[in-house]
Every structure is written in C-alpha cells, then in structure tokens.
Amino acid sequence: MQEKQQASKNTRNSAMNEETCDILGITAVVINDLKQKRQKDYIFDWDRALQSEGDSGIKLQYLHCRLLSLEKNCGVKIPNDCIPEYLQEEVVGDVVAELASSTG
C-alpha cells in the first residue's frame, strides 16, 4: 500500500506513514472481498484490491475523510435528527430503515 501511495500524485507527504498505509491496505482488502459475489469463487488480485478508483476500499476511505473535512470546515452543524421531508428519493426510506435497525 505504501508503494501505491508514494506513486500517487494525490497523496500528501504528511499523510504518508506506516499506520495510515496499514489502515488503507486492510480496508482495501476487506472491501474488495465484500464486493465479490458470494455464489462463485474469485481470484484475488492485489492490483485490483488496491485500486484507488471505482468501488474500492481506498476510494471509500478517501470519501470518508473528504466528508469529515467538509463537515469540519463548512461551519454548519450537521443535525442528529432525520427530517423526512428532505429525503425525496424512493430508496432513501429503505436505507434509513436499514441503518436504524443496525444501530443498537
């Protein structure tokens, strides 16, 4: 993972450390494994697991960090309560119900 991060033009030098690379690498492998179809075997490929684009663990970590940064720097408090009128998409109800059922 460290080699991939060093080769990336988007990686900040200050973010390059062993712990960060370990977290990214573990996330990449877990997400790669979870997104595989359970009905058939797959061949593990490091390049595919460590890709930074598409549906990957690296991209998931990047988006998570980006969202936290936006929340921190936007100056707006994110509400803890859900206001259903703001959620117009049909699928949102299913997603909210699933999240609510999994939070103790």
Secondary structure by P-SEA (a helix, b strand, c coil): caaaaaaccccccccccaaaaaaaaaaaaaaaaaaccccbbbbbbcccccccccccaaaaaaaaaaaaaaaacccbbbbcccccccccccaaaaaaaaaaaacc
